[in-house]
Protein backbone atom coordinates (compact mmCIF):
# COMPACT_ATOMS: atom_id res chain seq x y z
CA UNK A 1 0.00 0.00 0.00
CA UNK A 2 1.51 3.35 -1.04
CA UNK A 3 0.65 6.33 1.15
CA UNK A 4 1.37 10.02 1.16
CA UNK A 5 -0.14 12.40 3.70
CA UNK A 6 -3.16 10.15 4.24
CA UNK A 7 -3.57 10.61 7.98
CA UNK A 8 -7.28 11.42 7.74
CA UNK A 9 -8.36 8.07 6.26
CA UNK A 10 -5.40 5.79 6.96
CA UNK A 11 -6.58 4.49 10.39
CA UNK A 12 -9.81 3.02 8.99
CA UNK A 13 -7.98 1.34 6.13
CA UNK A 14 -5.36 -0.09 8.51
CA UNK A 15 -8.13 -1.46 10.69
CA UNK A 16 -9.65 -3.22 7.68
CA UNK A 17 -6.33 -4.78 6.75
CA UNK A 18 -5.52 -5.91 10.26
CA UNK A 19 -9.02 -7.37 10.68
CA UNK A 20 -8.72 -9.75 7.73
CA UNK A 21 -9.82 -13.30 8.55
CA UNK A 22 -6.60 -14.64 7.05
CA UNK A 23 -3.95 -13.70 9.59
CA UNK A 24 -0.74 -14.94 7.95
CA UNK A 25 -0.06 -11.82 5.92
CA UNK A 26 2.64 -9.21 5.69
CA UNK A 27 1.49 -5.61 5.46
CA UNK A 28 3.98 -3.63 3.39
CA UNK A 29 3.39 0.13 3.42
CA UNK A 30 5.49 2.61 1.47
CA UNK A 31 5.32 6.16 2.83
CA UNK A 32 6.10 8.29 -0.21
CA UNK A 33 7.26 11.43 1.56
CA UNK A 34 4.28 12.24 3.78
CA UNK A 35 4.19 15.72 5.32
CA UNK A 36 1.35 15.19 7.82
CA UNK A 37 0.88 12.79 10.75
CA UNK A 38 1.08 9.69 8.54
CA UNK A 39 4.62 8.67 9.67
CA UNK A 40 3.59 8.81 13.34
CA UNK A 41 0.42 6.82 12.67
CA UNK A 42 2.39 4.17 10.83
CA UNK A 43 5.04 3.97 13.52
CA UNK A 44 2.43 3.40 16.21
CA UNK A 45 0.64 0.82 14.08
CA UNK A 46 3.84 -1.12 13.34
CA UNK A 47 4.76 -1.11 17.02
CA UNK A 48 1.41 -2.72 17.83
CA UNK A 49 1.41 -5.19 14.92
CA UNK A 50 4.61 -6.93 13.86
CA UNK A 51 3.08 -7.81 10.49
CA UNK A 52 3.29 -4.14 9.45
CA UNK A 53 6.48 -3.12 7.70
CA UNK A 54 6.92 0.55 6.78
CA UNK A 55 9.37 1.81 4.15
CA UNK A 56 9.75 5.58 4.15
CA UNK A 57 11.09 7.34 1.04
CA UNK A 58 11.31 10.80 -0.42
CA UNK A 59 8.26 11.84 -2.49
CA UNK A 60 8.93 10.06 -5.78
CA UNK A 61 5.40 9.28 -6.98
CA UNK A 62 3.05 6.34 -6.96
CA UNK A 63 4.91 4.15 -9.48
CA UNK A 64 8.13 4.36 -7.50
CA UNK A 65 6.22 3.66 -4.28
CA UNK A 66 4.46 0.65 -5.80
CA UNK A 67 7.69 -0.85 -7.12
CA UNK A 68 9.47 -0.20 -3.82
CA UNK A 69 6.70 -2.09 -2.07
CA UNK A 70 6.74 -4.96 -4.55
CA UNK A 71 10.48 -5.41 -4.03
CA UNK A 72 9.87 -5.82 -0.30
CA UNK A 73 7.02 -8.33 -0.56
CA UNK A 74 7.89 -11.94 0.24
CA UNK A 75 4.56 -13.70 -0.21
CA UNK A 76 3.38 -15.84 -3.10
CA UNK A 77 0.41 -13.52 -3.64
CA UNK A 78 0.25 -9.74 -3.49
CA UNK A 79 -2.90 -7.69 -2.89
CA UNK A 80 -3.35 -3.95 -3.47
CA UNK A 81 -5.28 -1.34 -1.54
CA UNK A 82 -5.11 2.44 -1.25
CA UNK A 83 -5.12 4.27 2.06
CA UNK A 84 -8.51 5.89 1.45
CA UNK A 85 -10.29 2.71 0.35
CA UNK A 86 -11.99 0.11 2.53
CA UNK A 87 -12.46 -3.64 2.35
CA UNK A 88 -14.54 -6.29 4.07
CA UNK A 89 -12.73 -8.56 6.50
CA UNK A 90 -13.09 -11.60 4.21
CA UNK A 91 -11.62 -9.94 1.13
CA UNK A 92 -8.20 -11.58 1.18
CA UNK A 93 -9.36 -15.08 2.09
CA UNK A 94 -12.04 -15.03 -0.61
CA UNK A 95 -9.67 -13.78 -3.28
CA UNK A 96 -7.12 -16.36 -2.17
CA UNK A 97 -9.73 -19.11 -2.50
CA UNK A 98 -10.62 -17.93 -6.01
CA UNK A 99 -6.98 -17.70 -7.05
CA UNK A 100 -6.10 -21.18 -5.78
CA UNK A 101 -9.23 -22.71 -7.31
CA UNK A 102 -7.75 -22.24 -10.79
CA UNK A 103 -3.97 -22.58 -11.17
CA UNK A 104 -4.09 -20.62 -14.44
CA UNK A 105 -5.27 -17.42 -12.74
CA UNK A 106 -2.55 -14.81 -12.30
CA UNK A 107 -4.38 -11.53 -11.62
CA UNK A 108 -7.86 -11.15 -10.20
CA UNK A 109 -10.06 -8.45 -8.74
CA UNK A 110 -13.49 -8.31 -7.17
CA UNK A 111 -16.69 -6.38 -7.45
CA UNK A 112 -16.69 -3.03 -5.69
CA UNK A 113 -18.88 -0.20 -4.55
CA UNK A 114 -18.03 3.48 -4.41
CA UNK A 115 -18.36 5.99 -1.61
CA UNK A 116 -17.52 9.64 -1.12
CA UNK A 117 -17.38 12.23 1.63
CA UNK A 118 -19.50 14.71 -0.30
CA UNK A 119 -22.87 13.15 -1.02
CA UNK A 120 -23.68 10.64 -3.73
CA UNK A 121 -21.12 9.45 -6.26
CA UNK A 122 -21.49 10.89 -9.74
CA UNK A 123 -23.48 9.31 -12.56
CA UNK A 124 -20.31 8.71 -14.57
CA UNK A 125 -18.75 6.79 -11.68
CA UNK A 126 -21.95 4.78 -11.25
CA UNK A 127 -21.84 3.82 -14.92
CA UNK A 128 -18.17 2.84 -14.79
CA UNK A 129 -18.80 0.82 -11.64
CA UNK A 130 -21.80 -0.92 -13.17
CA UNK A 131 -19.74 -1.83 -16.23
CA UNK A 132 -16.72 -3.00 -14.22
CA UNK A 133 -18.87 -5.10 -11.89
CA UNK A 134 -20.45 -6.85 -14.88
CA UNK A 135 -17.08 -8.33 -15.88
CA UNK A 136 -16.36 -11.48 -13.90
CA UNK A 137 -14.84 -14.17 -16.12
CA UNK A 138 -11.60 -14.00 -18.08
CA UNK A 139 -13.59 -14.02 -21.31
CA UNK A 140 -15.69 -11.02 -20.24
CA UNK A 141 -12.62 -9.08 -19.09
CA UNK A 142 -10.71 -9.93 -22.28
CA UNK A 143 -13.51 -8.73 -24.58
CA UNK A 144 -13.71 -5.37 -22.78
CA UNK A 145 -9.96 -4.96 -22.31
CA UNK A 146 -9.67 -1.92 -24.60
CA UNK A 147 -12.88 -0.25 -23.45
CA UNK A 148 -11.41 0.88 -20.12
CA UNK A 149 -9.35 -0.57 -17.27
CA UNK A 150 -11.52 -3.64 -16.47
CA UNK A 151 -10.21 -4.38 -12.95
CA UNK A 152 -10.10 -1.62 -10.35
CA UNK A 153 -6.59 -1.11 -9.00
CA UNK A 154 -7.46 -1.33 -5.27
CA UNK A 155 -8.95 -4.79 -5.92
CA UNK A 156 -5.80 -6.26 -7.53
CA UNK A 157 -4.75 -9.66 -6.19
CA UNK A 158 -1.90 -11.14 -8.24
CA UNK A 159 0.81 -13.75 -8.11
CA UNK A 160 4.24 -12.44 -7.24
CA UNK A 161 5.58 -14.47 -10.18
CA UNK A 162 3.46 -12.44 -12.62
CA UNK A 163 4.49 -9.10 -11.13
CA UNK A 164 8.14 -10.14 -11.21
CA UNK A 165 7.79 -11.30 -14.82
CA UNK A 166 6.40 -7.87 -15.72
CA UNK A 167 9.18 -6.10 -13.76
CA UNK A 168 6.50 -4.40 -11.70
CA UNK A 169 4.89 -1.14 -12.71
CA UNK A 170 6.19 0.84 -15.66
CA UNK A 171 6.35 4.65 -15.98
CA UNK A 172 4.27 5.75 -18.96
CA UNK A 173 2.14 8.78 -19.90
CA UNK A 174 -0.96 6.75 -18.97
CA UNK A 175 -2.38 4.99 -15.90
CA UNK A 176 -0.05 2.49 -14.26
CA UNK A 177 -2.78 -0.04 -13.40
CA UNK A 178 -4.17 -0.17 -16.94
CA UNK A 179 -0.65 -0.47 -18.32
CA UNK A 180 0.10 -3.41 -16.03
CA UNK A 181 -3.09 -5.23 -17.05
CA UNK A 182 -2.39 -4.71 -20.75
CA UNK A 183 1.18 -5.95 -20.38
CA UNK A 184 -0.06 -8.93 -18.37
CA UNK A 185 -2.54 -9.74 -21.12
CA UNK A 186 0.32 -9.65 -23.61
CA UNK A 187 2.08 -12.41 -21.66
CA UNK A 188 -1.05 -14.59 -21.74
CA UNK A 189 -2.11 -13.96 -18.15
CA UNK A 190 -5.56 -15.19 -17.14
CA UNK A 191 -7.88 -12.83 -15.24
CA UNK A 192 -11.04 -13.13 -13.15
CA UNK A 193 -13.02 -11.36 -10.45
CA UNK A 194 -14.58 -12.52 -7.23
CA UNK A 195 -18.34 -11.98 -7.67
CA UNK A 196 -18.80 -10.37 -4.25
CA UNK A 197 -18.29 -6.69 -3.41
CA UNK A 198 -15.20 -6.96 -1.25
CA UNK A 199 -13.75 -3.45 -1.72
CA UNK A 200 -15.23 0.01 -1.21
CA UNK A 201 -13.48 2.52 -3.45
CA UNK A 202 -13.30 6.13 -2.28
CA UNK A 203 -14.03 8.88 -4.78
CA UNK A 204 -12.90 12.41 -3.94
CA UNK A 205 -12.32 15.51 -6.06
CA UNK A 206 -8.64 15.58 -5.09
CA UNK A 207 -7.90 11.93 -5.85
CA UNK A 208 -5.05 11.33 -8.30
CA UNK A 209 -7.36 9.62 -10.79
CA UNK A 210 -9.43 12.81 -10.98
CA UNK A 211 -6.67 15.37 -11.43
CA UNK A 212 -3.55 13.77 -12.95
CA UNK A 213 -3.31 13.87 -16.76
CA UNK A 214 -2.20 10.22 -17.00
CA UNK A 215 -5.65 9.11 -15.83
CA UNK A 216 -7.67 11.26 -18.23
CA UNK A 217 -9.23 10.32 -21.60
CA UNK A 218 -6.34 11.37 -23.93
CA UNK A 219 -3.82 9.36 -21.93
CA UNK A 220 -6.05 6.29 -21.81
CA UNK A 221 -6.41 6.38 -25.60
CA UNK A 222 -2.65 6.62 -25.94
CA UNK A 223 -2.44 3.36 -23.97
CA UNK A 224 -5.13 1.70 -26.09
CA UNK A 225 -3.54 2.68 -29.39
CA UNK A 226 -0.06 1.71 -28.17
CA UNK A 227 -1.06 -1.78 -27.05
CA UNK A 228 -3.40 -2.51 -29.97
CA UNK A 229 -0.32 -1.97 -32.12
CA UNK A 230 2.11 -3.80 -29.83
CA UNK A 231 -0.18 -6.81 -29.45
CA UNK A 232 -0.57 -7.18 -33.21
CA UNK A 233 -4.20 -6.16 -33.71
CA UNK A 234 -3.20 -4.11 -36.76
CA UNK A 235 -0.92 -6.66 -38.37
CA UNK A 236 -1.87 -7.05 -42.05
CA UNK A 237 -4.57 -4.37 -41.70
CA UNK A 238 -4.61 -1.39 -44.07
CA UNK A 239 -5.76 0.96 -41.33
CA UNK A 240 -8.65 1.71 -39.00
CA UNK A 241 -12.29 2.60 -39.68
CA UNK A 242 -13.71 4.48 -36.72
CA UNK A 243 -17.38 3.98 -35.86
CA UNK A 244 -18.45 7.21 -34.16
CA UNK A 245 -17.22 10.71 -34.97
CA UNK A 246 -17.81 12.23 -31.53
CA UNK A 247 -15.12 13.07 -28.95
CA UNK A 248 -14.20 9.41 -28.38
CA UNK A 249 -13.82 8.64 -32.07
CA UNK A 250 -11.80 11.79 -32.70
CA UNK A 251 -9.49 11.04 -29.79
CA UNK A 252 -8.99 7.50 -31.08
CA UNK A 253 -8.16 8.83 -34.55
CA UNK A 254 -5.62 11.26 -33.09
CA UNK A 255 -3.88 8.53 -31.07
CA UNK A 256 -3.64 6.18 -34.05
CA UNK A 257 -2.62 8.86 -36.56
CA UNK A 258 0.31 10.04 -34.44
CA UNK A 259 1.60 6.44 -34.60
CA UNK A 260 1.45 6.42 -38.39
CA UNK A 261 -1.71 4.31 -38.68
CA UNK A 262 -3.86 5.02 -41.74
CA UNK A 263 -7.21 6.54 -40.71
CA UNK A 264 -9.61 5.30 -43.37
CA UNK A 265 -12.39 7.49 -42.06
CA UNK A 266 -15.40 7.71 -39.75
CA UNK A 267 -18.81 6.12 -40.03
CA UNK A 268 -21.82 7.28 -38.03
CA UNK A 269 -25.55 7.98 -38.17
CA UNK A 270 -25.21 11.63 -39.20
CA UNK A 271 -25.95 11.88 -42.92
CA UNK A 272 -24.07 14.64 -44.66
CA UNK A 273 -22.66 15.65 -48.03
CA UNK A 274 -20.65 13.06 -49.97
CA UNK A 275 -17.45 14.99 -49.32
CA UNK A 276 -17.96 15.42 -45.56
CA UNK A 277 -14.72 15.47 -43.54
CA UNK A 278 -13.99 15.11 -39.84
CA UNK A 279 -10.53 16.34 -38.86
CA UNK A 280 -9.50 16.04 -42.53
CA UNK A 281 -10.60 12.39 -42.76
CA UNK A 282 -13.61 11.11 -44.75
CA UNK A 283 -16.85 10.70 -42.80
CA UNK A 284 -19.70 8.56 -44.07
CA UNK A 285 -23.11 9.09 -42.52
CA UNK A 286 -26.23 6.93 -42.67
CA UNK A 287 -29.71 7.54 -41.34
CA UNK A 288 -29.51 4.16 -39.61
CA UNK A 289 -26.84 1.46 -39.52
CA UNK A 290 -24.52 1.24 -42.54
CA UNK A 291 -25.43 -1.38 -45.16
CA UNK A 292 -23.48 -4.61 -45.42
CA UNK A 293 -21.98 -3.65 -48.77
CA UNK A 294 -20.38 -0.59 -47.16
CA UNK A 295 -18.80 -2.52 -44.29
CA UNK A 296 -17.63 -5.26 -46.65
CA UNK A 297 -15.21 -2.71 -48.11
CA UNK A 298 -13.41 -2.63 -44.74
CA UNK A 299 -12.88 -6.35 -44.13
CA UNK A 300 -9.13 -5.72 -44.26
CA UNK A 301 -9.30 -2.87 -41.70
CA UNK A 302 -9.67 -2.84 -37.94
CA UNK A 303 -13.01 -1.31 -36.98
CA UNK A 304 -12.71 0.87 -33.88
CA UNK A 305 -16.07 0.98 -32.12
CA UNK A 306 -16.11 4.42 -30.46
CA UNK A 307 -19.85 5.10 -30.21
CA UNK A 308 -20.64 6.73 -26.87
CA UNK A 309 -24.40 6.14 -26.91
CA UNK A 310 -24.97 2.75 -25.30
CA UNK A 311 -27.88 1.70 -27.52
CA UNK A 312 -26.10 2.85 -30.65
CA UNK A 313 -22.97 0.93 -29.69
CA UNK A 314 -24.93 -2.25 -29.00
CA UNK A 315 -26.74 -1.99 -32.34
CA UNK A 316 -23.51 -1.43 -34.30
CA UNK A 317 -21.77 -4.31 -32.51
CA UNK A 318 -24.71 -6.60 -33.24
CA UNK A 319 -24.54 -5.64 -36.92
CA UNK A 320 -20.82 -6.43 -37.04
CA UNK A 321 -21.39 -9.81 -35.40
CA UNK A 322 -24.22 -10.55 -37.84
CA UNK A 323 -21.83 -9.80 -40.71
CA UNK A 324 -19.27 -12.16 -39.16
CA UNK A 325 -16.83 -9.56 -37.93
CA UNK A 326 -15.11 -11.11 -34.92
CA UNK A 327 -14.74 -9.01 -31.78
CA UNK A 328 -11.14 -8.33 -30.74
CA UNK A 329 -9.98 -9.49 -34.13
CA UNK A 330 -11.93 -7.51 -36.73
CA UNK A 331 -13.34 -4.86 -34.41
CA UNK A 332 -12.48 -3.50 -30.97
CA UNK A 333 -14.56 -1.43 -28.56
CA UNK A 334 -12.64 1.50 -27.10
CA UNK A 335 -15.39 2.88 -24.87
CA UNK A 336 -17.28 0.87 -22.29
CA UNK A 337 -20.96 0.09 -22.64
CA UNK A 338 -22.52 -0.05 -19.20
CA UNK A 339 -25.29 -2.53 -18.41
CA UNK A 340 -28.45 -1.41 -16.59
CA UNK A 341 -27.84 -0.91 -12.89
CA UNK A 342 -28.95 -3.90 -10.82
CA UNK A 343 -28.33 -5.45 -7.45
CA UNK A 344 -26.06 -7.96 -9.15
CA UNK A 345 -23.48 -5.64 -10.66
CA UNK A 346 -23.57 -2.24 -8.99
Long-range contacts (C-beta under 8 A, 24 or more apart in sequence): 1-27, 1-28, 1-29, 1-30, 1-69, 1-80, 1-81, 1-82, 1-83, 2-29, 2-30, 2-32, 2-62, 2-65, 2-66, 2-69, 2-82, 2-83, 3-29, 3-30, 3-31, 3-32, 3-34, 3-38, 3-42, 3-65, 3-83, 4-31, 4-32, 4-33, 4-34, 4-38, 4-59, 4-65, 5-34, 5-35, 5-36, 5-38, 6-34, 6-36, 6-38, 6-83, 6-84, 7-34, 7-36, 7-37, 7-38, 7-41, 9-83, 9-84, 9-202, 10-38, 10-41, 10-42, 10-83, 11-41, 12-86, 13-81, 13-82, 13-83, 13-84, 13-85, 13-86, 14-41, 14-45, 14-52, 16-81, 16-86, 16-87, 16-88, 16-89, 17-81, 17-87, 18-49, 18-51, 19-89, 20-89, 20-90, 20-91, 20-92, 20-93, 21-89, 21-90, 21-92, 21-93, 22-92, 22-93, 22-96, 25-51, 25-75, 25-92, 26-51, 26-53, 26-73, 26-74, 26-75, 27-51, 27-52, 27-53, 28-53, 28-55, 28-69, 28-72, 28-73, 29-53, 29-54, 29-55, 29-69, 30-54, 30-55, 30-56, 30-57, 30-65, 30-66, 30-68, 30-69, 30-72, 31-55, 31-56, 31-57, 32-57, 32-58, 32-59, 32-60, 32-61, 32-62, 32-64, 32-65, 33-57, 33-58, 33-59, 33-60, 62-176, 62-208, 63-169, 63-170, 63-171, 63-176, 66-168, 66-169, 66-176, 67-168, 67-169, 70-163, 70-168, 70-169, 71-168, 73-160, 75-160, 76-159, 76-160, 77-157, 77-158, 77-159, 77-160, 78-156, 78-157, 78-158, 78-159, 78-160, 78-163, 79-156, 79-157, 80-153, 80-154, 80-155, 80-156, 80-157, 81-154, 81-199, 82-153, 82-154, 82-202, 84-202, 84-204, 84-207, 85-154, 85-199, 85-200, 85-201, 85-202, 86-115, 86-199, 86-200, 86-202, 87-154, 87-198, 87-199, 87-200, 88-197, 88-198, 88-199, 90-198, 91-198, 91-199, 92-157, 94-194, 94-196, 94-198, 95-157, 95-194, 95-198, 96-157, 98-192, 98-194, 99-157, 99-159, 102-190, 102-192, 104-190, 105-190, 105-191, 105-192, 106-158, 106-159, 106-161, 106-162, 106-184, 106-189, 106-190, 106-191, 107-151, 107-156, 107-157, 107-158, 107-159, 107-162, 107-181, 107-184, 107-189, 107-191, 108-151, 108-157, 108-158, 108-191, 108-192, 108-193, 108-194, 109-151, 109-152, 109-155, 109-156, 109-157, 109-191, 109-192, 109-193, 109-194, 110-155, 110-157, 110-193, 110-194, 110-195, 110-196, 110-197, 110-198, 110-199, 111-136, 111-193, 111-194, 111-195, 111-196, 111-197, 111-198, 111-345, 112-152, 112-154, 112-155, 112-197, 112-198, 112-199, 112-200, 112-201, 113-197, 113-199, 113-200, 113-201, 113-346, 114-200, 114-201, 114-202, 114-203, 115-200, 115-201, 115-202, 115-203, 116-202, 116-203, 116-204, 117-202, 117-204, 118-204, 118-205, 121-203, 122-203, 125-203, 126-341, 126-346, 127-336, 127-338, 128-336, 128-338, 129-346, 130-338, 130-339, 130-340, 130-341, 130-345, 130-346, 131-336, 131-337, 131-338, 131-339, 133-197, 133-344, 133-345, 133-346, 134-338, 134-339, 134-345, 135-193, 136-192, 136-193, 136-195, 137-192, 138-190, 138-191, 138-192, 141-191, 141-192, 141-193, 142-185, 142-191, 142-328, 143-327, 143-328, 143-333, 144-333, 144-336, 145-181, 145-182, 145-185, 145-328, 146-224, 146-227, 146-228, 146-328, 146-332, 146-333, 146-334, 147-333, 147-334, 147-335, 147-336, 147-337, 148-178, 148-220, 148-335, 148-336, 149-175, 149-177, 149-178, 149-181, 149-220, 150-181, 150-191, 151-177, 151-181, 151-191, 151-193, 152-199, 152-201, 153-177, 154-199, 154-201, 155-193, 155-198, 155-199, 162-187, 162-189, 172-214, 172-223, 173-213, 173-214, 173-219, 173-222, 174-214, 174-219, 174-220, 174-222, 174-223, 174-226, 175-209, 175-214, 175-215, 175-219, 175-220, 175-223, 176-214, 178-220, 178-223, 179-223, 182-223, 182-227, 182-231, 183-227, 185-231, 186-227, 186-230, 186-231, 217-247, 217-248, 217-251, 218-251, 218-254, 218-255, 221-251, 221-252, 221-254, 221-255, 221-334, 222-255, 224-252, 224-255, 224-334, 225-252, 225-255, 225-256, 225-259, 225-261, 226-259, 228-302, 228-332, 229-259, 229-261, 233-302, 233-328, 233-329, 233-332, 234-261, 234-302, 236-300, 237-300, 237-301, 237-302, 238-262, 238-264, 238-300, 238-301, 239-263, 239-264, 239-301, 239-302, 240-264, 240-301, 240-302, 240-303, 240-304, 241-265, 241-266, 241-267, 241-298, 241-301, 241-302, 241-303, 241-304, 242-266, 242-267, 242-303, 242-304, 242-306, 243-267, 243-268, 243-303, 243-304, 243-305, 243-306, 243-307, 243-316, 243-331, 244-268, 244-305, 244-306, 244-307, 244-308, 244-312, 244-313, 245-270, 245-278, 245-283, 246-306, 246-307, 246-308, 247-308, 248-306, 248-307, 248-308, 248-334, 248-335, 249-278, 249-304, 249-306, 249-307, 250-278, 250-279, 252-304, 252-306, 252-334, 253-278, 253-279, 253-281, 254-279, 256-304, 264-298, 264-301, 267-294, 268-307, 269-312, 289-315, 289-316, 289-319, 290-319, 292-323, 295-319, 295-320, 295-323, 295-325, 296-323, 299-330, 302-330, 302-331, 302-332, 303-330, 303-331, 303-332, 304-331, 304-332, 304-334, 305-331, 305-332, 305-333, 305-334, 305-335, 306-334, 306-335, 307-335, 308-335, 310-337, 310-338, 313-337
